[in-house]
Amino acid sequence: MNMDKSSITLIGMPACGKSTVGVLLAKALNMQFVDTDLLMQRKYRQFLWQILDAQGIEAFKAMEAEVICALDCENTCIATGGSAVYSDAAMRHLKRISTVIFIDLPCGEVARRIADIRGRGVVIERGKTLPALFAERRPLYLRYADATVQAQGKGTEELLEEIVKMTKRFGQ
C-alpha cells in the first residue's frame, strides 16, 4: 500500500463538485481519477438509488466502506460519495493513502444543485430534510479533512485553481 500520500481525496455533500472538479484536478496534476460512487455501481451492477432501495441505508454504508477500504492507489484523485464519512474505517484508510480535502458548499447551494435526491442515490433517512442531513454530515467532513476549500459562489475553474494551489502546499 502506498504510504506517501501521493493521492488526493475530495469529500463533501452531494452536488458540491467532487466528481466534476476531481476529473479536472486529476488532469491538472497528471493523476489518475477514481469516483467511489462509480466503483460501487460497477461492483454491484446497479445505480446507487437501486442499491439503497434494495439493501437499505446501513447495508449501503457497509458496501461503500468496503469499496473504499479496498482502494489501493497512488497518484490518484479520489472523489467519494457524500456518505463516505459515515465509516471511520474508510476515512482512516483514505487519510493513510491521501490528503483529504473537504469541498465546503453551504446547504442552500447544495439544495439548489440537487434536483432529485432519490435519483442521485443520496443516503438520507425517510423524512429527514436536506438541512438536517447537512447539519449531521458537516462536522464529519471537518473532522476528517486535512484541508477545507470554501466553494460558495465559485465556478468550477475557480474552485479547481484554489485546490491546485492548496495541493502544492501539501507537496502534491
Buried (B, 14 or more C-beta within 10 A) or exposed (E): EBEEBBBBBBBBBBBBBBBBBBBBBBEBBEBEBBBBBBBBBEEBEBBBBEBBEEBEBEEBBBBBBBBBBEBEBBBBBBBBBBBBBBBEEBBEBBBEBBBBBBBBBBBEBBBEBBEEBEEBBBBBEEEEEBEEBBEBBBEBBEEBBBBBBEBEEBEEEEBBBBBBEBBEEEEB
